[in-house]
Amino acid sequence: MEPGKLYITAFYFLITTMTTVGYGDITPTNTQEEILAIFSMLIGVITFSYATGSLSSILSIMDTQSVEMMQ
């Protein structure tokens, strides 16, 4: 296997492990599919992180307002 392909495969497994997606039953079979899977996982993680952060911010503001209202 060529070094470039080997590095992309290693990076694919790194991203798959870090995003906790898991290896599953359907896996990429060539370099182009691995690159697409990497981008898909990164976009998914960024979207999920943004949504979680926004929800946390909303809940924090609501909690602050309820404490002020009780005082």
N, CA, C, O and CB atoms as a CASP TS submission, in Angstrom:
PFRMAT TS
TARGET T0000
AUTHOR 0000-0000-0000
METHOD Language model
MODEL 1
PARENT N/A
ATOM      1  N   MET     1       0.856  -1.182   0.000  1.00  0.00           N
ATOM      2  CA  MET     1       0.000   0.000   0.000  1.00  0.00           C
ATOM      3  C   MET     1       0.896   1.237   0.000  1.00  0.00           C
ATOM      4  O   MET     1       1.910   1.282   0.697  1.00  0.00           O
ATOM      5  CB  MET     1      -0.971   0.003   1.234  1.00  0.00           C
ATOM      6  N   GLU     2       0.514   2.225  -0.780  1.00  0.00           N
ATOM      7  CA  GLU     2       1.286   3.462  -0.870  1.00  0.00           C
ATOM      8  C   GLU     2       1.225   4.225   0.441  1.00  0.00           C
ATOM      9  O   GLU     2       0.219   4.152   1.147  1.00  0.00           O
ATOM     10  CB  GLU     2       0.772   4.339  -2.018  1.00  0.00           C
ATOM     11  N   PRO     3       2.287   4.961   0.786  1.00  0.00           N
ATOM     12  CA  PRO     3       2.286   5.709   2.055  1.00  0.00           C
ATOM     13  C   PRO     3       1.136   6.710   2.175  1.00  0.00           C
ATOM     14  O   PRO     3       0.572   6.863   3.259  1.00  0.00           O
ATOM     15  CB  PRO     3       3.596   6.443   2.210  1.00  0.00           C
ATOM     16  N   GLY     4       0.776   7.396   1.082  1.00  0.00           N
ATOM     17  CA  GLY     4      -0.315   8.365   1.134  1.00  0.00           C
ATOM     18  C   GLY     4      -1.640   7.705   1.484  1.00  0.00           C
ATOM     19  O   GLY     4      -2.398   8.220   2.305  1.00  0.00           O
ATOM     20  N   LYS     5      -1.914   6.577   0.866  1.00  0.00           N
ATOM     21  CA  LYS     5      -3.153   5.847   1.151  1.00  0.00           C
ATOM     22  C   LYS     5      -3.138   5.309   2.575  1.00  0.00           C
ATOM     23  O   LYS     5      -4.167   5.281   3.251  1.00  0.00           O
ATOM     24  CB  LYS     5      -3.347   4.694   0.148  1.00  0.00           C
ATOM     25  N   LEU     6      -1.977   4.888   3.014  1.00  0.00           N
ATOM     26  CA  LEU     6      -1.847   4.366   4.371  1.00  0.00           C
ATOM     27  C   LEU     6      -2.136   5.456   5.403  1.00  0.00           C
ATOM     28  O   LEU     6      -2.796   5.200   6.410  1.00  0.00           O
ATOM     29  CB  LEU     6      -0.440   3.786   4.590  1.00  0.00           C
ATOM     30  N   TYR     7      -1.646   6.667   5.156  1.00  0.00           N
ATOM     31  CA  TYR     7      -1.901   7.779   6.077  1.00  0.00           C
ATOM     32  C   TYR     7      -3.379   8.167   6.085  1.00  0.00           C
ATOM     33  O   TYR     7      -3.932   8.481   7.140  1.00  0.00           O
ATOM     34  CB  TYR     7      -1.043   8.993   5.696  1.00  0.00           C
ATOM     35  N   ILE     8      -4.015   8.148   4.923  1.00  0.00           N
ATOM     36  CA  ILE     8      -5.442   8.478   4.867  1.00  0.00           C
ATOM     37  C   ILE     8      -6.250   7.428   5.605  1.00  0.00           C
ATOM     38  O   ILE     8      -7.194   7.765   6.320  1.00  0.00           O
ATOM     39  CB  ILE     8      -5.923   8.592   3.408  1.00  0.00           C
ATOM     40  N   THR     9      -5.895   6.161   5.444  1.00  0.00           N
ATOM     41  CA  THR     9      -6.603   5.094   6.161  1.00  0.00           C
ATOM     42  C   THR     9      -6.405   5.230   7.660  1.00  0.00           C
ATOM     43  O   THR     9      -7.350   5.059   8.430  1.00  0.00           O
ATOM     44  CB  THR     9      -6.123   3.714   5.692  1.00  0.00           C
ATOM     45  N   ALA    10      -5.180   5.539   8.079  1.00  0.00           N
ATOM     46  CA  ALA    10      -4.914   5.736   9.504  1.00  0.00           C
ATOM     47  C   ALA    10      -5.702   6.926  10.039  1.00  0.00           C
ATOM     48  O   ALA    10      -6.248   6.865  11.141  1.00  0.00           O
ATOM     49  CB  ALA    10      -3.409   5.942   9.749  1.00  0.00           C
ATOM     50  N   PHE    11      -5.765   8.014   9.259  1.00  0.00           N
ATOM     51  CA  PHE    11      -6.512   9.192   9.682  1.00  0.00           C
ATOM     52  C   PHE    11      -8.004   8.881   9.747  1.00  0.00           C
ATOM     53  O   PHE    11      -8.703   9.377  10.631  1.00  0.00           O
ATOM     54  CB  PHE    11      -6.250  10.368   8.727  1.00  0.00           C
ATOM     55  N   TYR    12      -8.498   8.059   8.811  1.00  0.00           N
ATOM     56  CA  TYR    12      -9.899   7.638   8.840  1.00  0.00           C
ATOM     57  C   TYR    12     -10.203   6.904  10.144  1.00  0.00           C
ATOM     58  O   TYR    12     -11.204   7.194  10.800  1.00  0.00           O
ATOM     59  CB  TYR    12     -10.222   6.737   7.627  1.00  0.00           C
ATOM     60  N   PHE    13      -9.356   5.966  10.519  1.00  0.00           N
ATOM     61  CA  PHE    13      -9.588   5.223  11.756  1.00  0.00           C
ATOM     62  C   PHE    13      -9.451   6.118  12.988  1.00  0.00           C
ATOM     63  O   PHE    13     -10.159   5.921  13.975  1.00  0.00           O
ATOM     64  CB  PHE    13      -8.617   4.050  11.854  1.00  0.00           C
ATOM     65  N   LEU    14      -8.557   7.086  12.939  1.00  0.00           N
ATOM     66  CA  LEU    14      -8.413   8.042  14.033  1.00  0.00           C
ATOM     67  C   LEU    14      -9.695   8.851  14.208  1.00  0.00           C
ATOM     68  O   LEU    14     -10.202   8.971  15.324  1.00  0.00           O
ATOM     69  CB  LEU    14      -7.222   8.980  13.777  1.00  0.00           C
ATOM     70  N   ILE    15     -10.222   9.404  13.123  1.00  0.00           N
ATOM     71  CA  ILE    15     -11.435  10.211  13.195  1.00  0.00           C
ATOM     72  C   ILE    15     -12.624   9.353  13.612  1.00  0.00           C
ATOM     73  O   ILE    15     -13.460   9.791  14.403  1.00  0.00           O
ATOM     74  CB  ILE    15     -11.714  10.889  11.844  1.00  0.00           C
ATOM     75  N   THR    16     -12.705   8.127  13.081  1.00  0.00           N
ATOM     76  CA  THR    16     -13.804   7.234  13.444  1.00  0.00           C
ATOM     77  C   THR    16     -13.788   6.933  14.934  1.00  0.00           C
ATOM     78  O   THR    16     -14.840   6.889  15.573  1.00  0.00           O
ATOM     79  CB  THR    16     -13.726   5.931  12.643  1.00  0.00           C
ATOM     80  N   THR    17     -12.616   6.730  15.484  1.00  0.00           N
ATOM     81  CA  THR    17     -12.494   6.444  16.911  1.00  0.00           C
ATOM     82  C   THR    17     -12.796   7.686  17.743  1.00  0.00           C
ATOM     83  O   THR    17     -13.515   7.597  18.739  1.00  0.00           O
ATOM     84  CB  THR    17     -11.089   5.920  17.233  1.00  0.00           C
ATOM     85  N   MET    18     -12.264   8.835  17.357  1.00  0.00           N
ATOM     86  CA  MET    18     -12.457  10.052  18.141  1.00  0.00           C
ATOM     87  C   MET    18     -13.899  10.537  18.123  1.00  0.00           C
ATOM     88  O   MET    18     -14.370  11.099  19.112  1.00  0.00           O
ATOM     89  CB  MET    18     -11.553  11.142  17.629  1.00  0.00           C
ATOM     90  N   THR    19     -14.607  10.332  17.020  1.00  0.00           N
ATOM     91  CA  THR    19     -15.988  10.780  16.950  1.00  0.00           C
ATOM     92  C   THR    19     -16.946   9.752  17.540  1.00  0.00           C
ATOM     93  O   THR    19     -18.152   9.994  17.589  1.00  0.00           O
ATOM     94  CB  THR    19     -16.367  11.076  15.513  1.00  0.00           C
ATOM     95  N   THR    20     -16.445   8.644  17.974  1.00  0.00           N
ATOM     96  CA  THR    20     -17.197   7.527  18.562  1.00  0.00           C
ATOM     97  C   THR    20     -18.314   7.044  17.639  1.00  0.00           C
ATOM     98  O   THR    20     -19.358   6.591  18.106  1.00  0.00           O
ATOM     99  CB  THR    20     -17.788   7.941  19.910  1.00  0.00           C
ATOM    100  N   VAL    21     -18.093   7.139  16.341  1.00  0.00           N
ATOM    101  CA  VAL    21     -19.067   6.660  15.365  1.00  0.00           C
ATOM    102  C   VAL    21     -19.075   5.135  15.361  1.00  0.00           C
ATOM    103  O   VAL    21     -20.134   4.518  15.240  1.00  0.00           O
ATOM    104  CB  VAL    21     -18.750   7.209  13.950  1.00  0.00           C
ATOM    105  N   GLY    22     -17.922   4.539  15.492  1.00  0.00           N
ATOM    106  CA  GLY    22     -17.816   3.084  15.432  1.00  0.00           C
ATOM    107  C   GLY    22     -17.522   2.627  14.024  1.00  0.00           C
ATOM    108  O   GLY    22     -17.669   3.391  13.069  1.00  0.00           O
ATOM    109  N   TYR    23     -17.114   1.410  13.896  1.00  0.00           N
ATOM    110  CA  TYR    23     -16.672   0.909  12.602  1.00  0.00           C
ATOM    111  C   TYR    23     -17.817   0.319  11.798  1.00  0.00           C
ATOM    112  O   TYR    23     -17.761   0.360  10.569  1.00  0.00           O
ATOM    113  CB  TYR    23     -15.593  -0.127  12.787  1.00  0.00           C
ATOM    114  N   GLY    24     -18.846  -0.225  12.422  1.00  0.00           N
ATOM    115  CA  GLY    24     -20.069  -0.627  11.751  1.00  0.00           C
ATOM    116  C   GLY    24     -19.925  -1.717  10.713  1.00  0.00           C
ATOM    117  O   GLY    24     -18.850  -2.283  10.516  1.00  0.00           O
ATOM    118  N   ASP    25     -21.029  -1.994  10.060  1.00  0.00           N
ATOM    119  CA  ASP    25     -21.067  -3.036   9.041  1.00  0.00           C
ATOM    120  C   ASP    25     -20.704  -2.512   7.660  1.00  0.00           C
ATOM    121  O   ASP    25     -20.214  -3.267   6.820  1.00  0.00           O
ATOM    122  CB  ASP    25     -22.435  -3.665   8.999  1.00  0.00           C
ATOM    123  N   ILE    26     -20.936  -1.234   7.419  1.00  0.00           N
ATOM    124  CA  ILE    26     -20.630  -0.638   6.121  1.00  0.00           C
ATOM    125  C   ILE    26     -19.417   0.261   6.298  1.00  0.00           C
ATOM    126  O   ILE    26     -19.454   1.221   7.068  1.00  0.00           O
ATOM    127  CB  ILE    26     -21.855   0.164   5.549  1.00  0.00           C
ATOM    128  N   THR    27     -18.352  -0.048   5.591  1.00  0.00           N
ATOM    129  CA  THR    27     -17.112   0.724   5.717  1.00  0.00           C
ATOM    130  C   THR    27     -16.655   1.175   4.338  1.00  0.00           C
ATOM    131  O   THR    27     -16.992   0.547   3.335  1.00  0.00           O
ATOM    132  CB  THR    27     -16.000  -0.112   6.414  1.00  0.00           C
ATOM    133  N   PRO    28     -15.888   2.264   4.282  1.00  0.00           N
ATOM    134  CA  PRO    28     -15.364   2.711   2.993  1.00  0.00           C
ATOM    135  C   PRO    28     -14.376   1.684   2.428  1.00  0.00           C
ATOM    136  O   PRO    28     -13.622   1.054   3.169  1.00  0.00           O
ATOM    137  CB  PRO    28     -14.682   4.090   3.136  1.00  0.00           C
ATOM    138  N   THR    29     -14.399   1.534   1.116  1.00  0.00           N
ATOM    139  CA  THR    29     -13.544   0.528   0.487  1.00  0.00           C
ATOM    140  C   THR    29     -12.377   1.119  -0.282  1.00  0.00           C
ATOM    141  O   THR    29     -11.455   0.394  -0.654  1.00  0.00           O
ATOM    142  CB  THR    29     -14.357  -0.319  -0.433  1.00  0.00           C
ATOM    143  N   ASN    30     -12.401   2.435  -0.530  1.00  0.00           N
ATOM    144  CA  ASN    30     -11.263   3.054  -1.222  1.00  0.00           C
ATOM    145  C   ASN    30     -10.968   4.419  -0.603  1.00  0.00           C
ATOM    146  O   ASN    30     -11.672   4.869   0.301  1.00  0.00           O
ATOM    147  CB  ASN    30     -11.550   3.198  -2.748  1.00  0.00           C
ATOM    148  N   THR    31      -9.936   5.057  -1.094  1.00  0.00           N
ATOM    149  CA  THR    31      -9.466   6.314  -0.515  1.00  0.00           C
ATOM    150  C   THR    31     -10.505   7.424  -0.623  1.00  0.00           C
ATOM    151  O   THR    31     -10.684   8.194   0.320  1.00  0.00           O
ATOM    152  CB  THR    31      -8.184   6.749  -1.191  1.00  0.00           C
ATOM    153  N   GLN    32     -11.192   7.517  -1.762  1.00  0.00           N
ATOM    154  CA  GLN    32     -12.188   8.573  -1.933  1.00  0.00           C
ATOM    155  C   GLN    32     -13.332   8.414  -0.925  1.00  0.00           C
ATOM    156  O   GLN    32     -13.821   9.404  -0.381  1.00  0.00           O
ATOM    157  CB  GLN    32     -12.741   8.559  -3.372  1.00  0.00           C
ATOM    158  N   GLU    33     -13.748   7.194  -0.681  1.00  0.00           N
ATOM    159  CA  GLU    33     -14.813   6.965   0.292  1.00  0.00           C
ATOM    160  C   GLU    33     -14.346   7.270   1.710  1.00  0.00           C
ATOM    161  O   GLU    33     -15.127   7.757   2.527  1.00  0.00           O
ATOM    162  CB  GLU    33     -15.308   5.525   0.204  1.00  0.00           C
ATOM    163  N   GLU    34     -13.087   6.989   2.006  1.00  0.00           N
ATOM    164  CA  GLU    34     -12.556   7.318   3.335  1.00  0.00           C
ATOM    165  C   GLU    34     -12.533   8.823   3.546  1.00  0.00           C
ATOM    166  O   GLU    34     -12.881   9.304   4.624  1.00  0.00           O
ATOM    167  CB  GLU    34     -11.143   6.739   3.516  1.00  0.00           C
ATOM    168  N   ILE    35     -12.128   9.570   2.526  1.00  0.00           N
ATOM    169  CA  ILE    35     -12.089  11.029   2.635  1.00  0.00           C
ATOM    170  C   ILE    35     -13.497  11.578   2.820  1.00  0.00           C
ATOM    171  O   ILE    35     -13.708  12.466   3.646  1.00  0.00           O
ATOM    172  CB  ILE    35     -11.428  11.655   1.386  1.00  0.00           C
ATOM    173  N   LEU    36     -14.463  11.063   2.065  1.00  0.00           N
ATOM    174  CA  LEU    36     -15.855  11.491   2.214  1.00  0.00           C
ATOM    175  C   LEU    36     -16.379  11.159   3.608  1.00  0.00           C
ATOM    176  O   LEU    36     -17.084  11.969   4.210  1.00  0.00           O
ATOM    177  CB  LEU    36     -16.739  10.828   1.147  1.00  0.00           C
ATOM    178  N   ALA    37     -16.045   9.991   4.123  1.00  0.00           N
ATOM    179  CA  ALA    37     -16.484   9.598   5.464  1.00  0.00           C
ATOM    180  C   ALA    37     -15.862  10.508   6.529  1.00  0.00           C
ATOM    181  O   ALA    37     -16.524  10.876   7.499  1.00  0.00           O
ATOM    182  CB  ALA    37     -16.114   8.124   5.741  1.00  0.00           C
ATOM    183  N   ILE    38     -14.598  10.865   6.343  1.00  0.00           N
ATOM    184  CA  ILE    38     -13.924  11.764   7.290  1.00  0.00           C
ATOM    185  C   ILE    38     -14.652  13.107   7.343  1.00  0.00           C
ATOM    186  O   ILE    38     -14.962  13.607   8.425  1.00  0.00           O
ATOM    187  CB  ILE    38     -12.435  11.971   6.891  1.00  0.00           C
ATOM    188  N   PHE    39     -14.925  13.691   6.169  1.00  0.00           N
ATOM    189  CA  PHE    39     -15.620  14.977   6.141  1.00  0.00           C
ATOM    190  C   PHE    39     -17.019  14.867   6.726  1.00  0.00           C
ATOM    191  O   PHE    39     -17.462  15.758   7.451  1.00  0.00           O
ATOM    192  CB  PHE    39     -15.695  15.506   4.715  1.00  0.00           C
ATOM    193  N   SER    40     -17.712  13.787   6.419  1.00  0.00           N
ATOM    194  CA  SER    40     -19.061  13.600   6.957  1.00  0.00           C
ATOM    195  C   SER    40     -19.047  13.521   8.478  1.00  0.00           C
ATOM    196  O   SER    40     -19.888  14.126   9.144  1.00  0.00           O
ATOM    197  CB  SER    40     -19.694  12.336   6.376  1.00  0.00           C
ATOM    198  N   MET    41     -18.090  12.774   9.028  1.00  0.00           N
ATOM    199  CA  MET    41     -18.005  12.653  10.485  1.00  0.00           C
ATOM    200  C   MET    41     -17.660  13.986  11.133  1.00  0.00           C
ATOM    201  O   MET    41     -18.223  14.342  12.169  1.00  0.00           O
ATOM    202  CB  MET    41     -16.965  11.601  10.872  1.00  0.00           C
ATOM    203  N   LEU    42     -16.733  14.726  10.524  1.00  0.00           N
ATOM    204  CA  LEU    42     -16.349  16.020  11.094  1.00  0.00           C
ATOM    205  C   LEU    42     -17.508  17.012  11.051  1.00  0.00           C
ATOM    206  O   LEU    42     -17.732  17.741  12.017  1.00  0.00           O
ATOM    207  CB  LEU    42     -15.144  16.594  10.345  1.00  0.00           C
ATOM    208  N   ILE    43     -18.241  17.048   9.946  1.00  0.00           N
ATOM    209  CA  ILE    43     -19.399  17.936   9.847  1.00  0.00           C
ATOM    210  C   ILE    43     -20.455  17.539  10.877  1.00  0.00           C
ATOM    211  O   ILE    43     -21.070  18.408  11.495  1.00  0.00           O
ATOM    212  CB  ILE    43     -19.996  17.899   8.420  1.00  0.00           C
ATOM    213  N   GLY    44     -20.669  16.253  11.064  1.00  0.00           N
ATOM    214  CA  GLY    44     -21.627  15.785  12.055  1.00  0.00           C
ATOM    215  C   GLY    44     -21.245  16.177  13.470  1.00  0.00           C
ATOM    216  O   GLY    44     -22.092  16.611  14.251  1.00  0.00           O
ATOM    217  N   VAL    45     -19.967  16.026  13.800  1.00  0.00           N
ATOM    218  CA  VAL    45     -19.502  16.384  15.143  1.00  0.00           C
ATOM    219  C   VAL    45     -19.611  17.892  15.369  1.00  0.00           C
ATOM    220  O   VAL    45     -20.024  18.331  16.443  1.00  0.00           O
ATOM    221  CB  VAL    45     -18.047  15.918  15.352  1.00  0.00           C
ATOM    222  N   ILE    46     -19.245  18.678  14.372  1.00  0.00           N
ATOM    223  CA  ILE    46     -19.334  20.134  14.508  1.00  0.00           C
ATOM    224  C   ILE    46     -20.781  20.565  14.679  1.00  0.00           C
ATOM    225  O   ILE    46     -21.076  21.417  15.518  1.00  0.00           O
ATOM    226  CB  ILE    46     -18.713  20.833  13.287  1.00  0.00           C
ATOM    227  N   THR    47     -21.686  19.991  13.899  1.00  0.00           N
ATOM    228  CA  THR    47     -23.107  20.326  14.005  1.00  0.00           C
ATOM    229  C   THR    47     -23.667  19.941  15.365  1.00  0.00           C
ATOM    230  O   THR    47     -24.383  20.727  15.985  1.00  0.00           O
ATOM    231  CB  THR    47     -23.901  19.633  12.902  1.00  0.00           C
ATOM    232  N   PHE    48     -23.349  18.744  15.832  1.00  0.00           N
ATOM    233  CA  PHE    48     -23.835  18.287  17.132  1.00  0.00           C
ATOM    234  C   PHE    48     -23.278  19.154  18.264  1.00  0.00           C
ATOM    235  O   PHE    48     -23.997  19.486  19.206  1.00  0.00           O
ATOM    236  CB  PHE    48     -23.454  16.814  17.357  1.00  0.00           C
ATOM    237  N   SER    49     -21.995  19.521  18.168  1.00  0.00           N
ATOM    238  CA  SER    49     -21.383  20.368  19.197  1.00  0.00           C
ATOM    239  C   SER    49     -22.032  21.745  19.226  1.00  0.00           C
ATOM    240  O   SER    49     -22.281  22.295  20.299  1.00  0.00           O
ATOM    241  CB  SER    49     -19.874  20.504  18.955  1.00  0.00           C
ATOM    242  N   TYR    50     -22.304  22.300  18.053  1.00  0.00           N
ATOM    243  CA  TYR    50     -22.951  23.611  17.993  1.00  0.00           C
ATOM    244  C   TYR    50     -24.354  23.561  18.603  1.00  0.00           C
ATOM    245  O   TYR    50     -24.740  24.447  19.364  1.00  0.00           O
ATOM    246  CB  TYR    50     -23.024  24.104  16.540  1.00  0.00           C
ATOM    247  N   ALA    51     -25.110  22.517  18.260  1.00  0.00           N
ATOM    248  CA  ALA    51     -26.466  22.387  18.796  1.00  0.00           C
ATOM    249  C   ALA    51     -26.442  22.208  20.308  1.00  0.00           C
ATOM    250  O   ALA    51     -27.261  22.799  21.012  1.00  0.00           O
ATOM    251  CB  ALA    51     -27.190  21.209  18.140  1.00  0.00           C
ATOM    252  N   THR    52     -25.520  21.404  20.812  1.00  0.00           N
ATOM    253  CA  THR    52     -25.403  21.194  22.255  1.00  0.00           C
ATOM    254  C   THR    52     -25.005  22.481  22.969  1.00  0.00           C
ATOM    255  O   THR    52     -25.543  22.798  24.029  1.00  0.00           O
ATOM    256  CB  THR    52     -24.383  20.091  22.552  1.00  0.00           C
ATOM    257  N   GLY    53     -24.073  23.214  22.395  1.00  0.00           N
ATOM    258  CA  GLY    53     -23.659  24.485  22.986  1.00  0.00           C
ATOM    259  C   GLY    53     -24.776  25.507  23.002  1.00  0.00           C
ATOM    260  O   GLY    53     -24.943  26.234  23.981  1.00  0.00           O
ATOM    261  N   SER    54     -25.541  25.567  21.925  1.00  0.00           N
ATOM    262  CA  SER    54     -26.672  26.506  21.865  1.00  0.00           C
ATOM    263  C   SER    54     -27.728  26.149  22.902  1.00  0.00           C
ATOM    264  O   SER    54     -28.256  27.028  23.582  1.00  0.00           O
ATOM    265  CB  SER    54     -27.298  26.512  20.459  1.00  0.00           C
ATOM    266  N   LEU    55     -28.033  24.872  23.022  1.00  0.00           N
ATOM    267  CA  LEU    55     -29.018  24.447  24.012  1.00  0.00           C
ATOM    268  C   LEU    55     -28.534  24.743  25.429  1.00  0.00           C
ATOM    269  O   LEU    55     -29.319  25.182  26.269  1.00  0.00           O
ATOM    270  CB  LEU    55     -29.318  22.953  23.858  1.00  0.00           C
ATOM    271  N   SER    56     -27.270  24.510  25.699  1.00  0.00           N
ATOM    272  CA  SER    56     -26.715  24.813  27.020  1.00  0.00           C
ATOM    273  C   SER    56     -26.794  26.299  27.321  1.00  0.00           C
ATOM    274  O   SER    56     -27.103  26.697  28.444  1.00  0.00           O
ATOM    275  CB  SER    56     -25.266  24.339  27.114  1.00  0.00           C
ATOM    276  N   SER    57     -26.515  27.113  26.323  1.00  0.00           N
ATOM    277  CA  SER    57     -26.587  28.562  26.496  1.00  0.00           C
ATOM    278  C   SER    57     -28.017  29.003  26.796  1.00  0.00           C
ATOM    279  O   SER    57     -28.240  29.834  27.675  1.00  0.00           O
ATOM    280  CB  SER    57     -26.064  29.279  25.243  1.00  0.00           C
ATOM    281  N   ILE    58     -28.972  28.454  26.076  1.00  0.00           N
ATOM    282  CA  ILE    58     -30.380  28.797  26.309  1.00  0.00           C
ATOM    283  C   ILE    58     -30.809  28.399  27.715  1.00  0.00           C
ATOM    284  O   ILE    58     -31.454  29.179  28.415  1.00  0.00           O
ATOM    285  CB  ILE    58     -31.283  28.111  25.269  1.00  0.00           C
ATOM    286  N   LEU    59     -30.453  27.191  28.126  1.00  0.00           N
ATOM    287  CA  LEU    59     -30.816  26.733  29.469  1.00  0.00           C
ATOM    288  C   LEU    59     -30.133  27.556  30.554  1.00  0.00           C
ATOM    289  O   LEU    59     -30.725  27.799  31.605  1.00  0.00           O
ATOM    290  CB  LEU    59     -30.457  25.264  29.637  1.00  0.00           C
ATOM    291  N   SER    60     -28.913  27.981  30.318  1.00  0.00           N
ATOM    292  CA  SER    60     -28.197  28.819  31.283  1.00  0.00           C
ATOM    293  C   SER    60     -28.885  30.171  31.439  1.00  0.00           C
ATOM    294  O   SER    60     -29.023  30.675  32.553  1.00  0.00           O
ATOM    295  CB  SER    60     -26.734  29.015  30.847  1.00  0.00           C
ATOM    296  N   ILE    61     -29.312  30.754  30.332  1.00  0.00           N
ATOM    297  CA  ILE    61     -30.013  32.041  30.383  1.00  0.00           C
ATOM    298  C   ILE    61     -31.343  31.886  31.109  1.00  0.00           C
ATOM    299  O   ILE    61     -31.718  32.741  31.911  1.00  0.00           O
ATOM    300  CB  ILE    61     -30.240  32.599  28.960  1.00  0.00           C
ATOM    301  N   MET    62     -32.056  30.798  30.829  1.00  0.00           N
ATOM    302  CA  MET    62     -33.346  30.572  31.495  1.00  0.00           C
ATOM    303  C   MET    62     -33.163  30.397  32.996  1.00  0.00           C
ATOM    304  O   MET    62     -33.975  30.882  33.784  1.00  0.00           O
ATOM    305  CB  MET    62     -34.049  29.339  30.907  1.00  0.00           C
ATOM    306  N   ASP    63     -32.093  29.702  33.396  1.00  0.00           N
ATOM    307  CA  ASP    63     -31.830  29.491  34.820  1.00  0.00           C
ATOM    308  C   ASP    63     -31.505  30.813  35.505  1.00  0.00           C
ATOM    309  O   ASP    63     -31.969  31.065  36.617  1.00  0.00           O
ATOM    310  CB  ASP    63     -30.674  28.490  35.017  1.00  0.00           C
ATOM    311  N   THR    64     -30.726  31.645  34.864  1.00  0.00           N
ATOM    312  CA  THR    64     -30.378  32.954  35.425  1.00  0.00           C
ATOM    313  C   THR    64     -31.632  33.811  35.598  1.00  0.00           C
ATOM    314  O   THR    64     -31.799  34.480  36.617  1.00  0.00           O
ATOM    315  CB  THR    64     -29.354  33.679  34.520  1.00  0.00           C
ATOM    316  N   GLN    65     -32.507  33.785  34.600  1.00  0.00           N
ATOM    317  CA  GLN    65     -33.735  34.582  34.672  1.00  0.00           C
ATOM    318  C   GLN    65     -34.659  34.081  35.778  1.00  0.00           C
ATOM    319  O   GLN    65     -35.314  34.881  36.447  1.00  0.00           O
ATOM    320  CB  GLN    65     -34.467  34.553  33.327  1.00  0.00           C
ATOM    321  N   SER    66     -34.717  32.759  35.978  1.00  0.00           N
ATOM    322  CA  SER    66     -35.595  32.238  37.038  1.00  0.00           C
ATOM    323  C   SER    66     -35.057  32.596  38.414  1.00  0.00           C
ATOM    324  O   SER    66     -35.846  32.840  39.327  1.00  0.00           O
ATOM    325  CB  SER    66     -35.744  30.712  36.917  1.00  0.00           C
ATOM    326  N   VAL    67     -33.734  32.637  38.595  1.00  0.00           N
ATOM    327  CA  VAL    67     -33.148  33.019  39.883  1.00  0.00           C
ATOM    328  C   VAL    67     -33.433  34.504  40.150  1.00  0.00           C
ATOM    329  O   VAL    67     -33.767  34.884  41.272  1.00  0.00           O
ATOM    330  CB  VAL    67     -31.605  32.738  39.900  1.00  0.00           C
ATOM    331  N   GLU    68     -33.298  35.335  39.116  1.00  0.00           N
ATOM    332  CA  GLU    68     -33.597  36.760  39.296  1.00  0.00           C
ATOM    333  C   GLU    68     -35.066  36.983  39.622  1.00  0.00           C
ATOM    334  O   GLU    68     -35.398  37.861  40.419  1.00  0.00           O
ATOM    335  CB  GLU    68     -33.220  37.545  38.040  1.00  0.00           C
ATOM    336  N   MET    69     -35.943  36.200  39.015  1.00  0.00           N
ATOM    337  CA  MET    69     -37.364  36.355  39.249  1.00  0.00           C
ATOM    338  C   MET    69     -37.727  35.953  40.688  1.00  0.00           C
ATOM    339  O   MET    69     -38.601  36.569  41.297  1.00  0.00           O
ATOM    340  CB  MET    69     -38.161  35.518  38.238  1.00  0.00           C
ATOM    341  N   MET    70     -37.071  34.940  41.226  1.00  0.00           N
ATOM    342  CA  MET    70     -37.350  34.492  42.604  1.00  0.00           C
ATOM    343  C   MET    70     -36.862  35.497  43.620  1.00  0.00           C
ATOM    344  O   MET    70     -37.410  35.578  44.720  1.00  0.00           O
ATOM    345  CB  MET    70     -36.700  33.139  42.873  1.00  0.00           C
ATOM    346  N   GLN    71     -35.845  36.264  43.277  1.00  0.00           N
ATOM    347  CA  GLN    71     -35.322  37.248  44.241  1.00  0.00           C
ATOM    348  C   GLN    71     -36.218  38.446  44.228  1.00  0.00           C
ATOM    349  O   GLN    71     -35.976  39.405  44.960  1.00  0.00           O
ATOM    350  CB  GLN    71     -33.860  37.659  43.917  1.00  0.00           C
TER
END
